[in-house]
């Protein structure tokens, strides 16, 4: 509910990208605190030694909030569906924060944006791009689109797979009630694209989906293992 106010403060304030991202992180951090959600980052956190594409899953809005709280140190730009532009001052805020608005249903516009992203990644920028392209609203990983794969293959940079786990349990997509919980954000090992061509994009997207789905299942299994057992009376 407070996002339009934050967007206006970023859009019209004297903020550079770092300050804009810090304001976004603070806002969503407060939201998660009110939900009783705690976010931890684990795995092979990437070092800023060259361009890459960071590809991740989204099961609920809590995952989006967790992304907005913790991901900025590891990326230079993010991508979001252009429906977020309907938030008052959202498009202007996004430009300041380095968030690309992806035009849905506009193939030519999407291709132009991807060409710009490829050039920047090839020059060394770190780009986040959602694997599913939307919030899937289920306790699991949805079908990955080929956008992140195409960008990485065209730029010949690795993909960093990132798995979000816990958001669905805290507040399922479409729900309005949250329960306390933990969101784990796991960075996987880089997946190289050297030698791949655009014809490999579908298979590569399936490979990324399998990597993140495998990690998600492992994290869920760890949660189950850690749950206290019930002792019969």
N, C-alpha and C positions, 0 to 999 in steps of 0.2 A: 504493500500500500504506500510505503514511503519512497518507492523508487523514482516516481516523477520528481520529487523534491531533490533527491540526490542527483538525478540526471540534469536538472536545471542548474544546480550548484556547480556541477562539472562543466556543463555546456557554456555557461556564461562567466565562470570564474577564471582567474588567471592561473590555470593549472597546465603543467606539461603532462606527458603521458604517465610518468611515474606517479605524480600526484593524483591524476585521475584514477589510475588503477588502485592506488592506496585507498581512495575514497570508496570505490566499489567494494574492495575487500572489507573495509570497515562496516559498510552497510550490511553486507551479507553475513558477516561475522556476527553482528547483532541479531539478525534473523535466526541464525542457527543456534545461538545461545538461548533465545526465547523458545526455540523448539526443544531445547535440551539435547542438542546434537553436538558432538565433539568430532573434530576432523584430525586425522593423523596421516602423515605422508611417510611412505616406506618404499623399499626397493632400491633400484639403481638410478638414483637421481642424476639426470644428465648434467654435464658440464658445458658451459658456453664456449665451445671450441669450433663452432661451425653451424651451418644451417641444418635444420631437420624439420620433419613434420611430426607433431605430437597428435596421436590418434587415440580417442577415448570413447567410452560408452556413457549413456545417460538413461537411467531407469526412472528417475523422478526429479521433481523440481529441487529436491534437497541436494541431488548430485550437482545440478546447475549452480546452486548456492555454494556448495563446497568448492567447485571449480573457481568461482568468482572470489572466494576467500583465499585460496592457497596457490593458485597456478601461476600468477604473474611473474614470479622470479625466474620461471623456466621457459617463458615464451616472450616473443616480441609482439606478436599479433594473435588474435583469436578470430573465430568466425561464428556468426549467429544467423538464424533465419531472419529474413527481413520483416517478419511480423513484429519483432521487438522494436522496429522503428515506429510502431503505432503508440508506444509509450511516449507521453509528452516529453519532448526534447531528447528522445532516445537516439535519433540518428546523429545529432550534433555531439551528444555525449560519446557515442561509439567512435566517431572520428577521432576525438581527443584521446581515447583510451586504446586506439589501435585495434578496434573490433570491426571486422568486415561484415557487412550485411549481405547475405547471399540471397539473390532474388529467386524465389521459388516460382516454377512455371515459366521461367524466362531463360531458355537455354542459351541464347546469344549473350544475354547479360552475364550469366554464370560463367560462360567460356571466357568472356573478357576479364572478369574478376580473377579467374583461375590463372590466366596468362600473366596478370600482374603479380599474383601471389608466387607463381613459379619463378619469375624473375627475381623477386626479393629473396626467396629461399635460396636460390642458386647463388645469390650474392652474400649469403650468410645469415639471413634472418631465421628465426625459430617460429614456426606457424602451428597453431592448434587448429584441428579440424575434426569435428565429430564423426565417428565412424558410421553411426546409424542415421545421422542427419536430422535427428529429432529425439524427443523424449519418448521412449518406447512404452513406458507404463507397465512394465512387468518385472518379475523377479528373475532376471536373466538378461541375456544379450540378444539384441535383435539383429536382423539381416544388415550387414554392412554395405553401404553404397561405395562407389569406386572413387569418389572425389579425393579423399586423402591419398589414396594409392596413385592416382593419376598425377597429382601434384608432386609427390615424392619421386615417381619414376621419371617424369619430365625434367625435374631438377637434379636427378641422380643423387639424392640425399637419403639418409636412413629415416625410418619411421620409429618413433618412440611409442610403444604401446602403453597406455595408462588405463588401469582398471579402477572404477569406482564401485564400491560395495558397501551397502548399508543404508543408502538413501531410501530405497523402496520400503524397508522395514520401519523407518522413522515416519515417513509420510508418503503413502502410495500416490501416484500421479492422479490428480483429480480430487484427492482428499483434502480436507480442511483441518483435520486434527493431527497433531504430531505426538509421538511418544519419544522419550529420551532414548538415545542410542549413539552408536559410533559409526562414522563414515571413514572407511579406509581407502586411501588413494595410493595405489601401488604402481610404481614405475618399473616397467619391464626392460629387458636388454634391447638395444637398438636392433631393428630388423633391416638389413641392407637391401638396396635396390640396384646395386651395380649390375649392369648388363641387361636389365629388364627393359622391355619395350611396352608401349601402350597396350599391345595385345595381351600382355600379362596382367593387366590391371585387375580384371575380375578375379583371377586366381589369387593374386596377391591380397586383394581385399578379403577373400575367404580365409586366407592364411592369417591375416591380422585378427579377423573375427574369432578364429579358432584359438589363437594365443590368448586373447582377452577373455574368451568364454572359459578356457581352461583355468586361468588365474581366478576368475570369478567363482567357479565351482570349488576350487581349492580353498578360497577364503571363506566360502559358505561352510565347507566341511570343517574348517578350523573353528568357526563359531559354534557349530553343533557339538564339537568335541569339548569346547570350553564350557558348555552349559552344565549347570549342576544336575546330577542325576537325582531322580525321585526315589526315595527309599520307602517301600511299602510300610504302612502302619502295622 
